[in-house]
Amino acid sequence: MMNLYHSIQTNRSVPRMRTVHEAAEELRRMDEGTAVTEYHIRQLAINNIIPRVKAGKKYLINLDALIAYLADPSASELDGGTVR
């Protein structure tokens, strides 16, 4: 019998959710000279430009969506492709 964890793992990938601070740290690990700040990531989330989930007082950011947005802001589906 297949357990629930295995079923979820094989049927879809789990999003890499990070706090704003953790997302900024991940970006710094990828590019130590990045100019992207925690404030900027938070503003992208607050303005619904990148997907986020509110968990208590914190926002959880989908790291892959953040990276995709930073790679091509004009392709954003959430805000119609406009850069604010």
DSSP file (Angstrom, degrees, kcal/mol; ACC not computed):
  #  RESIDUE AA STRUCTURE BP1 BP2  ACC     N-H-->O    O-->H-N    N-H-->O    O-->H-N    TCO  KAPPA ALPHA  PHI   PSI    X-CA   Y-CA   Z-CA
    1    1 A M              0   0    0      0, 0.0     2,-0.3     0, 0.0     0, 0.0   0.000 360.0 360.0 360.0 132.6    0.0    0.0    0.0
    2    2 A M        -     0   0    0      1,-0.1     2,-0.1     2,-0.0     0, 0.0  -0.607 360.0-130.6 -80.0 131.2    1.3    3.4   -1.0
    3    3 A N     >  -     0   0    0     -2,-0.3     4,-2.0     1,-0.1     5,-0.1  -0.409  19.7-112.5 -80.6 162.0    1.6    5.9    1.8
    4    4 A L  H  > S+     0   0    0      1,-0.2     4,-2.7     2,-0.2     5,-0.2   0.882 114.3  55.3 -61.0 -42.4    0.2    9.4    1.6
    5    5 A Y  H  > S+     0   0    0      1,-0.2     4,-2.5     2,-0.2    -1,-0.2   0.926 109.5  46.6 -58.3 -46.3    3.7   11.1    1.7
    6    6 A H  H  > S+     0   0    0      1,-0.2     4,-2.1     2,-0.2    -1,-0.2   0.892 111.6  52.2 -63.5 -39.7    4.9    9.0   -1.3
    7    7 A S  H  X S+     0   0    0     -4,-2.0     4,-1.7     2,-0.2    -2,-0.2   0.929 112.5  44.0 -62.4 -46.7    1.7    9.8   -3.2
    8    8 A I  H  X S+     0   0    0     -4,-2.7     4,-1.6     1,-0.2    -2,-0.2   0.911 113.1  52.6 -64.8 -42.1    2.0   13.5   -2.7
    9    9 A Q  H  < S+     0   0    0     -4,-2.5    -1,-0.2    -5,-0.2    -2,-0.2   0.860 114.4  40.5 -64.5 -36.8    5.7   13.5   -3.6
   10   10 A T  H  < S+     0   0    0     -4,-2.1    -1,-0.2    -5,-0.2    -2,-0.2   0.749 113.9  51.8 -85.7 -23.9    5.2   11.6   -6.8
   11   11 A N  H  < S-     0   0    0     -4,-1.7     2,-0.3     1,-0.2    -2,-0.2   0.753 122.5  -1.8 -87.4 -24.7    2.1   13.4   -8.0
   12   12 A R  S  < S-     0   0    0     -4,-1.6     2,-0.3    -5,-0.2    -1,-0.2  -0.988  72.2-106.9-160.2 155.5    3.3   17.0   -7.7
   13   13 A S        -     0   0    0     -2,-0.3    -4,-0.1    -3,-0.1    -3,-0.1  -0.642  33.3-121.4 -87.8 148.3    6.3   19.0   -6.5
   14   14 A V        -     0   0    0     -2,-0.3    -1,-0.0    -5,-0.1    -5,-0.0  -0.743  31.8-114.9 -87.5 129.1    6.1   20.8   -3.2
   15   15 A P        -     0   0    0      0, 0.0     2,-1.4     0, 0.0    -1,-0.1  -0.328  22.4-119.1 -64.1 145.1    6.8   24.6   -3.6
   16   16 A R        -     0   0    0      2,-0.0    47,-3.0    -2,-0.0     2,-0.4  -0.707  39.4-171.2 -86.1  92.5    9.9   25.9   -2.0
   17   17 A M  E     +A   62   0A   0     -2,-1.4     2,-0.3    45,-0.2    45,-0.2  -0.717   8.3 173.0 -91.4 134.5    8.3   28.4    0.4
   18   18 A R  E     -A   61   0A   0     43,-2.5    43,-4.2    -2,-0.4     2,-0.0  -0.956  34.1-110.1-135.8 152.9   10.6   30.7    2.3
   19   19 A T  E  >  -A   60   0A   0     -2,-0.3     4,-2.8    41,-0.2     5,-0.2  -0.324  44.9-101.1 -69.2 168.0   10.2   33.7    4.7
   20   20 A V  H  > S+     0   0    0     39,-0.6     4,-2.2     1,-0.2     5,-0.2   0.926 125.8  49.0 -58.0 -44.5   11.2   37.0    3.2
   21   21 A H  H  > S+     0   0    0      1,-0.2     4,-2.2     2,-0.2    -1,-0.2   0.929 112.3  46.9 -61.4 -46.8   14.5   36.8    5.1
   22   22 A E  H  > S+     0   0    0      1,-0.2     4,-2.5     2,-0.2    -1,-0.2   0.877 110.4  53.0 -64.6 -38.1   15.2   33.3    4.0
   23   23 A A  H  X S+     0   0    0     -4,-2.8     4,-2.2     2,-0.2    -1,-0.2   0.913 109.5  48.9 -63.3 -42.2   14.4   34.2    0.3
   24   24 A A  H  X S+     0   0    0     -4,-2.2     4,-2.1    -5,-0.2    -2,-0.2   0.901 110.8  50.8 -64.1 -40.6   16.8   37.1    0.5
   25   25 A E  H  X S+     0   0    0     -4,-2.2     4,-2.1     2,-0.2    -2,-0.2   0.912 108.7  51.5 -62.5 -42.5   19.5   34.8    2.0
   26   26 A E  H  X S+     0   0    0     -4,-2.5     4,-2.0     1,-0.2    -2,-0.2   0.912 109.6  49.7 -61.0 -42.8   18.9   32.2   -0.8
   27   27 A L  H  X S+     0   0    0     -4,-2.2     4,-2.7     1,-0.2    -1,-0.2   0.893 109.3  52.0 -63.7 -38.7   19.3   34.9   -3.5
   28   28 A R  H  < S+     0   0    0     -4,-2.1    -1,-0.2     1,-0.2    -2,-0.2   0.866 108.4  51.4 -65.7 -35.4   22.6   36.1   -1.8
   29   29 A R  H  < S+     0   0    0     -4,-2.1     3,-0.3     1,-0.2    -1,-0.2   0.884 113.9  44.1 -66.2 -37.4   23.8   32.5   -1.9
   30   30 A M  H  < S+     0   0    0     -4,-2.0     2,-0.3     1,-0.3    -2,-0.2   0.866 136.4  11.5 -73.8 -36.7   23.0   32.3   -5.6
   31   31 A D    ><  -     0   0    0     -4,-2.7     3,-2.2    -5,-0.2    -1,-0.3  -0.813  65.4-166.7-145.5  96.5   24.5   35.8   -6.3
   32   32 A E  T 3  S+     0   0    0     -3,-0.3    -4,-0.1    -2,-0.3    -3,-0.1   0.684  89.9  53.8 -64.2 -15.9   26.5   37.3   -3.5
   33   33 A G  T 3  S+     0   0    0     -5,-0.0    -1,-0.3     2,-0.0    -5,-0.1   0.210  79.0 141.3 -99.7  15.7   26.4   40.7   -5.2
   34   34 A T    <   -     0   0    0     -3,-2.2    -6,-0.0    -7,-0.2    -7,-0.0  -0.217  43.2-156.6 -61.2 145.9   22.7   40.8   -5.6
   35   35 A A        +     0   0    0      2,-0.1     2,-0.4     0, 0.0    -1,-0.1   0.389  58.4 115.8-100.1   0.7   21.0   44.2   -5.1
   36   36 A V        -     0   0    0    -12,-0.1     2,-0.2     4,-0.1    -2,-0.1  -0.598  51.0-163.2 -75.5 124.1   17.6   42.6   -4.2
   37   37 A T     >  -     0   0    0     -2,-0.4     4,-2.1     1,-0.1     5,-0.2  -0.579  33.6-110.3-105.5 166.3   16.8   43.4   -0.6
   38   38 A E  H  > S+     0   0    0      1,-0.2     4,-2.7     2,-0.2     5,-0.2   0.896 119.8  56.4 -58.8 -40.6   14.3   42.0    1.9
   39   39 A Y  H  > S+     0   0    0      1,-0.2     4,-2.4     2,-0.2    -1,-0.2   0.922 106.8  48.3 -58.5 -45.2   12.3   45.2    1.6
   40   40 A H  H  > S+     0   0    0      2,-0.2     4,-2.2     1,-0.2    -1,-0.2   0.918 112.0  48.6 -63.8 -43.5   12.0   44.7   -2.2
   41   41 A I  H  X S+     0   0    0     -4,-2.1     4,-1.9     1,-0.2    -1,-0.2   0.920 111.7  50.2 -62.1 -43.4   10.9   41.1   -1.8
   42   42 A R  H  X S+     0   0    0     -4,-2.7     4,-2.9     1,-0.2    -2,-0.2   0.901 109.8  50.4 -61.6 -41.8    8.3   42.1    0.8
   43   43 A Q  H  X S+     0   0    0     -4,-2.4     4,-2.2     1,-0.2     6,-0.2   0.879 107.2  53.9 -65.8 -37.6    7.0   44.8   -1.4
   44   44 A L  H  <>S+     0   0    0     -4,-2.2     5,-2.7     2,-0.2     6,-1.3   0.897 113.5  43.8 -61.1 -39.5    6.6   42.4   -4.3
   45   45 A A  H ><5S+     0   0    0     -4,-1.9     3,-1.8     3,-0.2    -2,-0.2   0.937 112.6  49.8 -70.7 -47.8    4.6   40.1   -2.0
   46   46 A I  H 3<5S+     0   0    0     -4,-2.9    -2,-0.2     1,-0.3    -1,-0.2   0.866 111.8  49.5 -60.3 -37.4    2.4   42.9   -0.5
   47   47 A N  T 3<5S-     0   0    0     -4,-2.2    -1,-0.3    -5,-0.2    -2,-0.2   0.256 114.0-117.6 -87.9  12.5    1.6   44.2   -4.0
   48   48 A N  T < 5S+     0   0    0     -3,-1.8    -3,-0.2     2,-0.2    -2,-0.1   0.792  78.0 126.9  58.0  32.0    0.6   40.7   -5.3
   49   49 A I  S   <S+     0   0    0     -5,-2.7    29,-0.4    -6,-0.2    30,-0.2   0.798  75.8  29.1 -86.2 -32.6    3.4   40.7   -7.9
   50   50 A I  S    S-     0   0    0     -6,-1.3    -1,-0.2    -9,-0.1    -2,-0.2  -0.938  99.3 -96.1-123.2 151.3    4.7   37.4   -6.6
   51   51 A P        +     0   0    0      0, 0.0    11,-1.3     0, 0.0     2,-0.3  -0.371  51.3 165.2 -65.6 142.0    2.8   34.6   -4.9
   52   52 A R  E     -B   61   0A   0      9,-0.2     2,-0.4    -7,-0.1     9,-0.2  -0.985  28.5-146.4-153.3 159.2    2.8   34.6   -1.1
   53   53 A V  E     -B   60   0A   0      7,-2.1     7,-3.4    -2,-0.3     2,-0.5  -0.996  22.0-129.9-127.5 133.1    1.0   33.0    1.8
   54   54 A K  E     -B   59   0A   0     -2,-0.4     2,-0.5     5,-0.2     5,-0.2  -0.741  25.1-178.7 -85.3 125.1    0.6   34.9    5.1
   55   55 A A  E >   -B   58   0A   0      3,-3.3     3,-1.9    -2,-0.5     2,-0.4  -0.891  63.4 -55.2-125.2  97.8    1.6   32.7    8.0
   56   56 A G  T 3  S-     0   0    0     -2,-0.5    -2,-0.0     1,-0.3     0, 0.0  -0.578 120.6 -20.4  68.2-123.4    1.1   34.6   11.2
   57   57 A K  T 3  S+     0   0    0     -2,-0.4    -1,-0.3    -3,-0.1     2,-0.2   0.503 126.5  81.2 -92.0  -5.7    2.9   37.9   10.9
   58   58 A K  E <  S- B   0  55A   0     -3,-1.9    -3,-3.3   -39,-0.0     2,-0.5  -0.662  70.9-132.5-105.8 155.7    5.2   36.6    8.2
   59   59 A Y  E     - B   0  54A   0     -2,-0.2   -39,-0.6    -5,-0.2     2,-0.5  -0.885  14.8-147.0 -99.4 135.5    4.9   36.2    4.4
   60   60 A L  E     -AB  19  53A   0     -7,-3.4    -7,-2.1    -2,-0.5     2,-0.4  -0.921  18.3-153.7-100.5 126.7    6.0   32.9    2.9
   61   61 A I  E     -AB  18  52A   0    -43,-4.2   -43,-2.5    -2,-0.5     2,-1.0  -0.817  18.7-124.6-104.9 136.0    7.4   33.4   -0.6
   62   62 A N  E  >  -A   17   0A   0    -11,-1.3     4,-2.2    -2,-0.4   -45,-0.2  -0.718  25.8-157.9 -76.4 107.5    7.4   30.9   -3.3
   63   63 A L  H  > S+     0   0    0    -47,-3.0     4,-2.5    -2,-1.0     5,-0.2   0.870  87.4  51.1 -60.2 -41.2   11.2   30.9   -4.0
   64   64 A D  H  > S+     0   0    0    -48,-0.3     4,-2.3     1,-0.2    -1,-0.2   0.882 110.2  49.6 -66.3 -37.0   10.9   29.6   -7.6
   65   65 A A  H  > S+     0   0    0      2,-0.2     4,-2.5    -3,-0.2    -1,-0.2   0.888 110.4  51.3 -66.8 -38.7    8.2   32.2   -8.5
   66   66 A L  H  X S+     0   0    0     -4,-2.2     4,-2.6     2,-0.2    -2,-0.2   0.937 111.4  46.7 -62.1 -46.8   10.4   34.9   -7.1
   67   67 A I  H  X S+     0   0    0     -4,-2.5     4,-1.9     1,-0.2    -2,-0.2   0.907 112.6  50.0 -62.9 -42.1   13.4   33.8   -9.1
   68   68 A A  H  X S+     0   0    0     -4,-2.3     4,-1.6     2,-0.2    -1,-0.2   0.906 111.5  49.0 -63.6 -41.5   11.3   33.5  -12.3
   69   69 A Y  H  < S+     0   0    0     -4,-2.5    -2,-0.2     1,-0.2    -1,-0.2   0.927 111.0  49.1 -64.0 -44.6    9.9   37.0  -11.7
   70   70 A L  H  < S+     0   0    0     -4,-2.6    -1,-0.2     1,-0.2    -2,-0.2   0.839 109.9  52.8 -65.3 -31.6   13.4   38.5  -11.2
   71   71 A A  H  < S+     0   0    0     -4,-1.9    -1,-0.2     1,-0.2    -2,-0.2   0.841 133.0   6.5 -71.2 -32.9   14.6   36.7  -14.4
   72   72 A D    ><  +     0   0    0     -4,-1.6     3,-1.7    -3,-0.2    -1,-0.2  -0.580  62.6 175.9-153.1  82.3   11.8   38.2  -16.5
   73   73 A P  G >  S+     0   0    0      0, 0.0     3,-1.4     0, 0.0     8,-0.1   0.779  81.0  64.4 -61.3 -26.5    9.5   40.8  -14.7
   74   74 A S  G 3  S+     0   0    0      1,-0.3    -5,-0.1    -5,-0.1     9,-0.0   0.670  94.9  60.4 -72.5 -14.3    7.6   41.4  -18.0
   75   75 A A  G <  S+     0   0    0     -3,-1.7    -1,-0.3    -6,-0.2     2,-0.1   0.334  72.5 135.0 -93.3   6.8    6.3   37.8  -17.9
   76   76 A S    < > -     0   0    0     -3,-1.4     5,-0.5     1,-0.2     6,-0.1  -0.368  37.6-167.4 -61.6 127.4    4.5   38.2  -14.6
   77   77 A E  T   5S+     0   0    0      3,-0.2     3,-0.4     1,-0.1    -1,-0.2   0.718  78.6  63.1 -85.4 -23.5    1.1   36.7  -14.8
   78   78 A L  T   5S+     0   0    0    -29,-0.4    -1,-0.1     1,-0.2   -28,-0.1   0.834 112.8  28.5 -76.6 -32.7   -0.2   38.2  -11.6
   79   79 A D  T > 5S-     0   0    0    -30,-0.2     3,-1.0     3,-0.1    -1,-0.2   0.150 113.2-100.7-117.4  20.8    0.0   41.9  -12.4
   80   80 A G  T 3 5S-     0   0    0     -3,-0.4    -3,-0.2     1,-0.2    -2,-0.1   0.642  72.8 -66.5  74.1  12.7   -0.5   41.8  -16.2
   81   81 A G  T 3 <S+     0   0    0     -5,-0.5     2,-0.3     1,-0.3    -1,-0.2   0.540  95.0 137.6  88.2   6.6    3.2   42.1  -16.9
   82   82 A T    <   -     0   0    0     -3,-1.0     2,-0.5    -6,-0.1    -1,-0.3  -0.650  45.5-142.8 -88.9 145.1    3.6   45.7  -15.6
   83   83 A V              0   0    0     -2,-0.3    -9,-0.0     1,-0.1    -1,-0.0  -0.919 360.0 360.0-105.1 127.0    6.6   46.6  -13.5
   84   84 A R              0   0    0     -2,-0.5    -1,-0.1     0, 0.0    -2,-0.0   0.430 360.0 360.0-100.7 360.0    5.9   49.0  -10.7
